[in-house]
Amino acid sequence: MTKRSGGRILIDCLRTQGVDRIFGVPGESYLAALDALHDARDAIQFVVCRHESGAAFMADAYAKLTGKPGICFVTRGPGACNASVGIHTAFQDSSPVILLVGQVARDTRERESFQEVEYKQFFAPMAKWIGQIDDAARIPEHVSHAFHLSLAGRPGPVVLVLPEDMLADEVEAPVVPAHRPVRAAPAPADLATFRRMLAEAKRPVVIVGGGGWNEAASRDLQTFAERMDLPIATSFRCQDYFDNRHDNYVGDVGIGIQPKLAKRIADADLVMALGPRLGEMTSQGYTLFTPPVTRQTLIHVHAGAEELGRVFAASLPINSSLPEFLAQVAALEPVTAPAWHDWRGEMRAEYLAGLKPRPQPGPVDMGMVIEELARQVPADAIICNGAGNYTGWVHKYWRFGTYRSQLAPTSGTMGYGFPAAVAAKLTCPDRAVICVAGDGCFLMTGQELATAALYRLPIVVLIVNNGVYGTILMHQERHYPGRPFGVELANPDFVRLAEAYGAYGELVTETVQFAPALARALASKKLALIELRVSPEAITTARTLSEIRSSH
């Protein structure tokens, strides 16, 4: 061992752990690490972002796409606070993210030093672990722990706090082997009980979601569904876990669930929850499944033992990662002449019947926009979005066919979509990447256009511009009809904004203009933005603003 700075030891450890990309905003609190990254620039790409929230969102998207921890590096105080929204997003999405935060020098702590924050308190509700490294010789130990913990059980974010003077210390430190993910597997007795309970069911439903999945698990899920002829539903914003075009897919269980699907799940005699926590969105406000004992017989499979029994007392709780569990159930003996064949077929027919968009008021119809998008964009395109009522058209009418083709926050975080698209195009340069963003959502992280321009990323962005915070307006009209307040937006000329960054830009004010505009955007082979002027009257996929207002 030779003496190296803490910053160099840190970067050497990241290289050993297989890190090839870091998203961040440079800061003076980690200059020693930046200097070490200069020498490692051929092995690790440092993606320079324009805001720490964007950097953290990118790390989350990278983690979702690769299954590896996404790395985000930010400076102390404001930088860490800005990144916290992405850490909360990763926590609720069960994404393995490691946030590296510069910190004030050790001898100035607890004096409210310049930009000082106590991170162990600040991040406690939204991270699996917050560790501060005060001894540079322990950097390998802490980095190894961070990688193992971010992936273990229910994946999630970890925060490592790095005092700036510690990063400058020169010490000897060992090389630690690369992390080896440890995953729980189902016990043989649990598999036997699972098979028996399934064979006794007449109206079973499978709901899949949560973190820790991979492409092999998605394939095994399809094999399991086909062999058992089971209806597969996906939890909120996990629609890409199962091919939506497959005969066994019956819809998503999230915001705006199809009423017929909700009734089927309520009437099911067996619910197999493979991966989701069955949180507020999936449970429809804890009404579809009533805690602590559900009306339906519940089998709950989750990688985190702490999640089993946390809200729902399942008839059969199984602590297992989903890849290990699905690999084994895919090989189970099929149920002979299952009683639910017609049940599954009816659910599929109900899902298909709901795919035809309802005509929307206003000059631009988002249902027809999504249909045209499907005609022109490859089936394996990665679709990214943030939060807002505009996402309803994507979730309802886009049919996700490839594992990891949906990047969207289960926490309902605005501003997620475009940074996720940047990470997606960097990570999967050969796949088409489409960001759909509301006007309010986009401008929360729209400055990352500069990041996309810097790295020359040919992303296509669709700005759904209705001039209001649509979700809030909808809720106001539901609860306080005729009294909208605080929801109007003054927007820039989005086309000129895109052009200012060197991107292709085009305005669409009528539905018929969208098809040629999309073709031109795709043909430009560069960063492209299409602004869609939609009416605020088209507030949801199912009801107009006037219909909501008049229902009171």
C-alpha positions as CSV (number, residue, x, y, z in Angstrom):
1,M,0.0,0.0,0.0
2,T,1.1,3.5,-0.8
3,K,-0.1,6.8,0.7
4,R,-2.9,8.4,-1.3
5,S,-5.3,11.3,-0.7
6,G,-8.7,10.3,0.6
7,G,-10.2,11.6,-2.6
8,R,-8.0,9.3,-4.6
9,I,-8.8,6.4,-2.4
10,L,-12.5,7.1,-2.8
11,I,-12.3,7.2,-6.6
12,D,-10.1,4.0,-6.7
13,C,-12.8,2.3,-4.5
14,L,-15.5,3.4,-6.9
15,R,-13.6,2.0,-9.9
16,T,-13.2,-1.3,-8.0
17,Q,-16.9,-1.4,-7.4
18,G,-17.5,-1.2,-11.2
19,V,-18.7,2.5,-11.3
20,D,-18.5,3.8,-14.9
21,R,-20.6,7.0,-14.5
22,I,-21.2,9.6,-11.8
23,F,-23.8,12.3,-12.0
24,G,-23.2,15.5,-10.1
25,V,-22.6,19.2,-9.7
26,P,-19.0,20.1,-8.8
27,G,-18.3,21.7,-5.4
28,E,-15.5,23.1,-3.4
29,S,-16.1,20.6,-0.6
30,Y,-14.8,17.7,-2.6
31,L,-12.0,19.2,-4.7
32,A,-9.7,16.3,-3.8
33,A,-12.2,13.8,-5.2
34,L,-12.6,15.9,-8.4
35,D,-8.9,15.9,-8.8
36,A,-8.8,12.1,-8.6
37,L,-11.6,11.9,-11.1
38,H,-9.5,13.9,-13.5
39,D,-7.0,11.1,-13.6
40,A,-9.8,8.4,-13.8
41,R,-11.8,10.2,-16.6
42,D,-11.2,7.4,-19.1
43,A,-12.8,4.9,-16.7
44,I,-15.5,7.0,-15.0
45,Q,-17.5,9.6,-16.8
46,F,-18.5,12.5,-14.6
47,V,-21.8,13.9,-16.0
48,V,-21.9,17.6,-15.2
49,C,-25.4,18.6,-14.4
50,R,-27.0,22.0,-13.8
51,H,-28.9,21.3,-10.6
52,E,-28.4,18.6,-7.9
53,S,-32.0,17.5,-8.1
54,G,-31.4,16.7,-11.8
55,A,-28.2,14.8,-10.9
56,A,-30.0,12.7,-8.3
57,F,-32.9,11.9,-10.7
58,M,-30.3,10.8,-13.2
59,A,-28.7,8.5,-10.7
60,D,-32.1,7.0,-9.9
61,A,-32.8,6.4,-13.6
62,Y,-29.4,4.8,-14.1
63,A,-30.0,2.5,-11.2
64,K,-33.4,1.4,-12.7
65,L,-31.9,0.8,-16.1
66,T,-28.8,-1.1,-15.0
67,G,-29.7,-2.6,-11.6
68,K,-26.4,-1.2,-10.4
69,P,-26.2,1.6,-7.8
70,G,-26.5,5.0,-9.4
71,I,-23.9,7.4,-8.1
72,C,-24.5,11.1,-7.4
73,F,-21.9,13.5,-6.1
74,V,-22.9,16.9,-4.7
75,T,-21.4,19.5,-2.4
76,R,-22.4,20.4,1.1
77,G,-25.4,22.3,2.3
78,P,-27.4,23.6,-0.6
79,G,-26.1,20.9,-2.9
80,A,-27.2,18.1,-0.6
81,C,-30.6,19.8,0.1
82,N,-31.2,20.1,-3.6
83,A,-30.4,16.4,-4.1
84,S,-32.7,15.3,-1.4
85,V,-35.8,15.2,-3.7
86,G,-34.0,12.6,-5.8
87,I,-33.0,10.6,-2.7
88,H,-36.7,10.6,-1.5
89,T,-37.7,9.4,-5.0
90,A,-35.1,6.6,-5.0
91,F,-36.3,5.6,-1.5
92,Q,-40.0,5.2,-2.6
93,D,-38.9,3.6,-5.9
94,S,-36.6,1.1,-4.1
95,S,-33.7,2.2,-6.3
96,P,-30.1,1.6,-5.3
97,V,-28.6,5.1,-5.3
98,I,-25.4,6.2,-3.5
99,L,-25.2,9.9,-2.7
100,L,-21.7,11.2,-2.0
101,V,-21.9,14.6,-0.2
102,G,-19.0,16.9,0.6
103,Q,-19.0,18.2,4.2
104,V,-17.4,21.0,6.2
105,A,-14.0,20.2,7.7
106,R,-14.0,18.1,10.8
107,D,-12.6,20.8,13.1
108,T,-15.5,23.2,12.2
109,R,-18.4,20.9,12.7
110,E,-21.3,21.7,15.1
111,R,-20.5,25.5,14.8
112,E,-23.1,26.1,12.0
113,S,-20.1,26.5,9.7
114,F,-20.6,27.7,6.1
115,Q,-23.2,25.5,4.5
116,E,-23.1,23.0,7.3
117,V,-26.0,20.5,7.6
118,E,-26.3,17.5,10.0
119,Y,-26.9,14.9,7.3
120,K,-27.7,12.0,9.6
121,Q,-30.8,13.8,10.8
122,F,-31.6,15.4,7.5
123,F,-31.6,12.2,5.4
124,A,-32.7,9.8,8.1
125,P,-36.3,9.3,6.9
126,M,-35.3,8.8,3.2
127,A,-32.1,6.7,3.2
128,K,-31.2,3.2,4.3
129,W,-28.0,4.4,5.9
130,I,-26.1,7.7,6.4
131,G,-22.4,7.2,7.1
132,Q,-19.8,9.9,7.7
133,I,-16.2,9.0,7.0
134,D,-14.0,10.8,9.4
135,D,-10.9,8.6,8.8
136,A,-9.6,8.3,5.2
137,A,-8.2,4.9,6.0
138,R,-11.8,3.6,6.4
139,I,-13.0,4.8,3.0
140,P,-12.8,1.3,1.5
141,E,-14.8,-0.2,4.4
142,H,-17.6,2.5,4.1
143,V,-17.8,2.3,0.3
144,S,-18.1,-1.5,0.4
145,H,-20.8,-1.2,3.0
146,A,-22.7,1.4,1.0
147,F,-22.7,-0.8,-2.2
148,H,-23.8,-3.9,-0.3
149,L,-26.5,-2.2,1.7
150,S,-28.0,-0.2,-1.3
151,L,-28.7,-3.6,-3.0
152,A,-29.5,-5.8,-0.1
153,G,-33.1,-6.7,0.7
154,R,-35.3,-3.8,-0.4
155,P,-32.9,-1.8,-2.5
156,G,-32.6,1.9,-1.7
157,P,-30.4,5.0,-1.3
158,V,-27.4,5.3,0.9
159,V,-25.6,8.6,1.8
160,L,-21.9,8.9,2.4
161,V,-20.8,12.2,4.0
162,L,-17.2,13.2,3.2
163,P,-15.5,16.0,5.2
164,E,-13.4,18.1,2.9
165,D,-10.2,17.9,5.0
166,M,-10.6,14.1,5.3
167,L,-10.6,13.8,1.4
168,A,-7.3,15.7,1.5
169,D,-5.6,13.5,4.1
170,E,-2.9,11.1,2.7
171,V,-3.1,7.7,4.3
172,E,-2.6,4.0,3.4
173,A,-5.7,2.1,2.7
174,P,-6.4,-1.4,1.3
175,V,-8.2,-2.4,-1.8
176,V,-11.6,-4.0,-1.1
177,P,-13.1,-6.6,-3.5
178,A,-16.1,-5.6,-5.6
179,H,-19.5,-6.0,-3.9
180,R,-21.4,-9.3,-4.4
181,P,-25.1,-8.7,-4.1
182,V,-26.8,-11.0,-1.5
183,R,-30.4,-12.0,-2.3
184,A,-32.9,-13.9,-0.2
185,A,-34.4,-17.0,-1.8
186,P,-37.7,-18.8,-1.0
187,A,-37.8,-21.8,1.2
188,P,-39.0,-25.1,-0.4
189,A,-41.8,-25.3,2.1
190,D,-43.0,-21.8,1.1
191,L,-42.9,-22.8,-2.6
192,A,-45.0,-25.9,-1.9
193,T,-47.6,-23.8,0.1
194,F,-47.6,-21.2,-2.7
195,R,-48.4,-23.9,-5.3
196,R,-51.1,-25.5,-3.1
197,M,-52.8,-22.1,-2.5
198,L,-52.7,-21.3,-6.2
199,A,-54.3,-24.7,-7.1
200,E,-57.2,-24.0,-4.7
201,A,-58.0,-20.6,-6.1
202,K,-60.8,-19.8,-8.5
203,R,-60.2,-16.0,-9.0
204,P,-56.5,-15.3,-8.6
205,V,-54.7,-12.1,-9.6
206,V,-51.0,-11.4,-9.7
207,I,-49.7,-7.8,-8.9
208,V,-46.1,-7.2,-9.6
209,G,-43.8,-4.2,-8.8
210,G,-41.2,-2.9,-6.4
211,G,-37.4,-2.8,-6.7
212,G,-34.7,-5.4,-7.3
213,W,-36.0,-6.8,-10.6
214,N,-34.0,-7.6,-13.7
215,E,-34.6,-8.8,-17.2
216,A,-34.3,-12.4,-16.2
217,A,-37.0,-11.9,-13.6
218,S,-39.3,-10.3,-16.2
219,R,-38.8,-13.3,-18.5
220,D,-39.5,-15.8,-15.7
221,L,-42.6,-13.9,-14.8
222,Q,-43.8,-14.3,-18.4
223,T,-43.0,-18.1,-18.2
224,F,-44.9,-18.4,-14.9
225,A,-47.9,-16.5,-16.2
226,E,-48.1,-18.6,-19.4
227,R,-47.7,-22.0,-17.6
228,M,-50.3,-21.1,-15.0
229,D,-52.5,-18.9,-17.3
230,L,-52.6,-16.1,-14.7
231,P,-53.8,-12.5,-15.1
232,I,-50.8,-10.2,-14.5
233,A,-51.4,-6.6,-13.2
234,T,-48.6,-4.1,-12.5
235,S,-48.3,-1.7,-9.7
236,F,-48.0,2.1,-10.1
237,R,-45.4,3.0,-12.8
238,C,-44.1,-0.6,-13.0
239,Q,-45.9,-1.3,-16.3
240,D,-42.7,-2.4,-18.1
241,Y,-42.2,-5.4,-15.8
242,F,-44.6,-7.4,-18.1
243,D,-45.3,-7.1,-21.8
244,N,-48.5,-5.1,-22.1
245,R,-49.2,-6.8,-25.4
246,H,-49.2,-10.3,-23.9
247,D,-52.5,-12.0,-23.5
248,N,-51.9,-12.4,-19.7
249,Y,-51.5,-8.7,-19.1
250,V,-54.7,-7.1,-17.6
251,G,-53.7,-3.5,-16.6
252,D,-52.0,-1.3,-14.0
253,V,-53.0,-0.8,-10.4
254,G,-52.2,2.8,-9.8
255,I,-53.7,6.3,-10.2
256,G,-56.7,6.2,-12.4
257,I,-57.1,2.4,-12.2
258,Q,-59.7,1.0,-14.6
259,P,-62.9,0.5,-12.5
260,K,-63.4,-3.0,-13.9
261,L,-59.9,-4.0,-12.9
262,A,-60.4,-2.6,-9.4
263,K,-63.6,-4.6,-9.0
264,R,-61.9,-7.8,-10.2
265,I,-59.1,-7.4,-7.7
266,A,-61.7,-6.7,-5.0
267,D,-63.5,-9.9,-6.0
268,A,-60.4,-12.0,-6.2
269,D,-60.1,-14.9,-3.8
270,L,-56.3,-14.9,-4.1
271,V,-53.9,-11.9,-4.6
272,M,-50.3,-12.7,-5.2
273,A,-48.3,-9.5,-4.6
274,L,-44.9,-10.2,-6.1
275,G,-42.6,-7.3,-5.1
276,P,-44.8,-4.3,-4.4
277,R,-45.2,-2.9,-0.9
278,L,-49.0,-2.5,-1.5
279,G,-48.7,1.1,-0.6
280,E,-51.2,3.9,-0.9
281,M,-51.4,4.0,-4.7
282,T,-51.5,0.3,-5.3
283,S,-54.1,-0.2,-2.5
284,Q,-56.2,2.7,-3.7
285,G,-55.9,4.5,-0.4
286,Y,-55.9,1.2,1.5
287,T,-59.4,0.4,0.3
288,L,-58.7,-2.2,-2.3
289,F,-56.8,-4.0,0.3
290,T,-57.9,-3.2,3.9
291,P,-55.3,-3.5,6.6
292,P,-54.4,-5.4,8.6
293,V,-56.3,-8.4,7.2
294,T,-57.3,-8.3,3.5
295,R,-60.7,-9.6,2.2
296,Q,-58.7,-11.6,-0.3
297,T,-56.3,-14.3,0.6
298,L,-52.9,-12.6,0.3
299,I,-49.5,-14.0,-0.7
300,H,-46.9,-11.3,-0.3
301,V,-43.4,-11.8,-1.7
302,H,-40.9,-9.1,-0.8
303,A,-37.1,-8.8,-0.7
304,G,-37.2,-6.7,2.5
305,A,-38.2,-8.8,5.5
306,E,-39.2,-5.5,7.3
307,E,-41.9,-4.9,4.7
308,L,-43.7,-8.2,5.4
309,G,-46.4,-7.7,7.9
310,R,-45.7,-4.0,8.1
311,V,-49.2,-3.1,7.0
312,F,-50.9,-6.3,5.8
313,A,-50.9,-9.6,7.6
314,A,-50.5,-12.0,4.6
315,S,-51.7,-15.5,4.7
316,L,-48.3,-16.5,3.2
317,P,-45.5,-14.0,3.6
318,I,-42.3,-14.9,1.7
319,N,-39.0,-13.1,2.1
320,S,-37.3,-13.4,-1.2
321,S,-35.8,-11.3,-3.9
322,L,-37.9,-11.4,-7.1
323,P,-35.3,-12.9,-9.4
324,E,-34.8,-15.8,-7.1
325,F,-38.4,-16.3,-6.4
326,L,-39.6,-16.1,-10.1
327,A,-36.8,-18.4,-11.3
328,Q,-38.3,-21.1,-9.0
329,V,-42.0,-20.6,-9.5
330,A,-41.5,-20.5,-13.3
331,A,-40.5,-24.2,-13.0
332,L,-43.4,-25.3,-10.8
333,E,-45.8,-27.9,-12.1
334,P,-48.7,-26.1,-13.9
335,V,-52.1,-26.4,-12.3
336,T,-54.2,-28.8,-14.4
337,A,-57.2,-27.3,-16.0
338,P,-57.2,-24.1,-13.9
339,A,-60.5,-22.8,-12.7
340,W,-59.6,-19.3,-13.6
341,H,-59.1,-19.6,-17.4
342,D,-62.3,-17.7,-18.3
343,W,-61.6,-15.2,-15.4
344,R,-58.2,-14.3,-16.9
345,G,-59.7,-14.0,-20.4
346,E,-62.4,-11.6,-19.2
347,M,-59.9,-9.4,-17.5
348,R,-57.8,-9.2,-20.6
349,A,-60.8,-8.3,-22.7
350,E,-61.7,-5.5,-20.3
351,Y,-58.2,-4.2,-20.5
352,L,-58.2,-4.1,-24.3
353,A,-61.6,-2.4,-24.3
354,G,-60.1,0.5,-22.4
355,L,-57.3,1.1,-24.8
356,K,-59.3,3.2,-27.2
357,P,-58.8,6.9,-26.3
358,R,-61.8,9.0,-25.6
359,P,-62.0,12.1,-27.8
360,Q,-60.6,15.1,-25.9
361,P,-61.7,18.7,-26.1
362,G,-59.4,21.3,-27.5
363,P,-57.3,21.4,-30.7
364,V,-54.6,18.9,-29.6
365,D,-55.9,15.4,-28.5
366,M,-53.3,13.7,-26.3
367,G,-54.9,10.2,-26.9
368,M,-54.2,10.6,-30.6
369,V,-50.7,11.9,-29.9
370,I,-49.8,8.8,-27.9
371,E,-51.3,6.6,-30.7
372,E,-49.1,8.4,-33.3
373,L,-46.1,8.2,-31.0
374,A,-46.5,4.4,-31.0
375,R,-46.6,4.3,-34.8
376,Q,-43.4,6.2,-35.2
377,V,-41.2,5.2,-32.3
378,P,-39.6,1.7,-31.8
379,A,-41.4,-0.6,-29.4
380,D,-38.4,-0.7,-27.1
381,A,-38.2,3.1,-26.7
382,I,-37.7,4.3,-23.2
383,I,-40.5,6.6,-22.1
384,C,-39.8,9.0,-19.3
385,N,-42.1,11.3,-17.4
386,G,-42.5,13.1,-14.1
387,A,-45.8,13.8,-12.4
388,G,-49.0,15.5,-13.3
389,N,-52.4,14.7,-14.9
390,Y,-50.7,14.6,-18.4
391,T,-49.1,11.3,-17.4
392,G,-52.5,9.6,-17.5
393,W,-52.4,9.5,-21.3
394,V,-49.0,7.8,-21.3
395,H,-49.8,5.3,-18.6
396,K,-53.2,4.4,-20.1
397,Y,-52.5,4.3,-23.8
398,W,-48.8,3.5,-24.3
399,R,-48.2,-0.2,-24.2
400,F,-44.9,-1.0,-22.6
401,G,-43.4,-4.1,-24.2
402,T,-39.7,-4.2,-23.0
403,Y,-38.4,-4.5,-19.5
404,R,-37.0,-1.1,-18.4
405,S,-38.8,1.0,-20.9
406,Q,-40.7,3.1,-18.3
407,L,-38.8,5.6,-16.2
408,A,-41.3,7.4,-13.9
409,P,-41.4,8.2,-10.2
410,T,-43.7,6.3,-7.9
411,S,-43.4,9.2,-5.4
412,G,-45.1,11.5,-7.9
413,T,-42.1,13.8,-8.1
414,M,-42.4,16.6,-10.6
415,G,-39.3,17.3,-12.7
416,Y,-38.2,13.7,-12.9
417,G,-38.8,13.0,-16.6
418,F,-36.2,15.0,-18.4
419,P,-33.2,14.2,-16.2
420,A,-34.3,10.5,-16.4
421,A,-34.2,10.9,-20.2
422,V,-30.7,12.3,-20.1
423,A,-29.5,9.3,-18.0
424,A,-31.4,6.9,-20.2
425,K,-29.8,8.1,-23.4
426,L,-26.3,8.1,-21.8
427,T,-26.9,4.6,-20.6
428,C,-28.7,3.2,-23.6
429,P,-27.5,5.2,-26.6
430,D,-28.9,2.8,-29.2
431,R,-32.5,3.1,-27.9
432,A,-35.0,5.9,-28.6
433,V,-35.7,8.0,-25.6
434,I,-38.9,10.0,-25.3
435,C,-39.6,12.4,-22.5
436,V,-43.2,13.5,-22.0
437,A,-43.5,16.4,-19.6
438,G,-46.1,18.9,-18.5
439,D,-45.3,22.6,-18.7
440,G,-45.1,22.9,-14.9
441,C,-43.2,19.6,-14.6
442,F,-40.6,20.4,-17.2
443,L,-39.6,23.8,-15.9
444,M,-38.7,22.3,-12.5
445,T,-35.6,20.7,-14.1
446,G,-35.7,22.1,-17.6
447,Q,-32.2,23.6,-17.2
448,E,-30.9,20.1,-17.8
449,L,-31.4,20.9,-21.5
450,A,-27.9,22.3,-21.1
451,T,-26.7,18.9,-19.9
452,A,-28.3,17.1,-22.9
453,A,-26.8,19.7,-25.2
454,L,-23.4,19.3,-23.7
455,Y,-23.4,15.6,-24.3
456,R,-25.2,15.9,-27.7
457,L,-28.0,13.6,-26.7
458,P,-30.8,13.1,-29.3
459,I,-33.7,12.9,-26.9
460,V,-37.2,13.9,-28.0
461,V,-39.2,15.9,-25.5
462,L,-42.9,16.5,-25.7
463,I,-44.1,19.4,-23.6
464,V,-47.8,19.1,-22.8
465,N,-48.6,22.8,-22.3
466,N,-52.0,23.7,-20.8
467,G,-50.8,26.7,-18.9
468,V,-51.9,25.4,-15.4
469,Y,-50.9,23.1,-12.6
470,G,-53.5,20.6,-13.9
471,T,-53.6,18.1,-11.1
472,I,-54.1,20.8,-8.5
473,L,-56.8,22.5,-10.6
474,M,-58.6,19.1,-10.9
475,H,-58.6,18.6,-7.2
476,Q,-59.8,22.2,-6.6
477,E,-62.7,21.7,-8.9
478,R,-63.6,18.4,-7.2
479,H,-63.5,19.8,-3.7
480,Y,-64.0,23.6,-4.2
481,P,-65.8,23.9,-7.6
482,G,-65.6,27.2,-9.4
483,R,-62.8,28.4,-7.1
484,P,-59.5,27.8,-8.8
485,F,-56.5,29.5,-7.2
486,G,-52.8,29.6,-7.5
487,V,-52.6,27.3,-10.5
488,E,-52.1,29.6,-13.5
489,L,-48.6,29.5,-15.2
490,A,-46.8,32.0,-17.4
491,N,-44.6,29.9,-19.7
492,P,-41.7,30.8,-22.0
493,D,-41.8,30.1,-25.7
494,F,-40.6,26.5,-25.4
495,V,-39.6,26.2,-29.0
496,R,-37.3,29.2,-28.8
497,L,-36.0,28.0,-25.5
498,A,-35.0,24.7,-27.1
499,E,-33.4,26.5,-30.1
500,A,-31.4,28.6,-27.6
501,Y,-29.8,25.3,-26.5
502,G,-29.1,24.3,-30.1
503,A,-32.0,21.8,-30.2
504,Y,-34.7,21.3,-32.8
505,G,-38.0,22.9,-31.8
506,E,-41.5,22.9,-33.2
507,L,-44.9,24.0,-32.0
508,V,-48.0,21.9,-32.5
509,T,-51.4,23.6,-32.1
510,E,-53.6,21.0,-33.8
511,T,-53.6,17.2,-33.6
512,V,-53.0,16.8,-37.4
513,Q,-49.7,18.7,-37.0
514,F,-48.2,16.2,-34.6
515,A,-47.3,13.3,-37.0
516,P,-45.2,15.4,-39.4
517,A,-43.6,17.3,-36.5
518,L,-42.6,14.1,-34.7
519,A,-41.2,12.7,-38.0
520,R,-39.1,15.9,-38.4
521,A,-37.9,15.7,-34.7
522,L,-36.8,12.1,-35.1
523,A,-35.2,12.8,-38.4
524,S,-33.1,15.7,-36.9
525,K,-31.0,13.1,-35.0
526,K,-30.5,15.7,-32.3
527,L,-32.0,17.0,-29.1
528,A,-35.6,17.9,-30.1
529,L,-38.5,19.5,-28.4
530,I,-42.2,19.6,-29.5
531,E,-44.5,21.9,-27.6
532,L,-48.1,20.7,-27.6
533,R,-50.7,23.3,-26.9
534,V,-53.6,21.5,-25.1
535,S,-56.7,22.8,-23.5
536,P,-57.0,22.8,-19.7
537,E,-60.5,21.5,-20.3
538,A,-58.9,18.1,-21.2
539,I,-57.9,17.6,-17.5
540,T,-58.0,13.8,-17.3
541,T,-58.4,10.8,-19.7
542,A,-61.9,10.1,-18.4
543,R,-63.5,13.4,-17.5
544,T,-63.3,17.0,-18.7
545,L,-62.9,19.9,-16.3
546,S,-66.5,21.0,-16.9
547,E,-67.7,17.5,-16.2
548,I,-65.8,17.5,-12.9
549,R,-67.1,20.9,-12.0
550,S,-70.8,20.1,-12.9
551,S,-70.8,16.9,-10.9
552,H,-71.1,18.9,-7.6
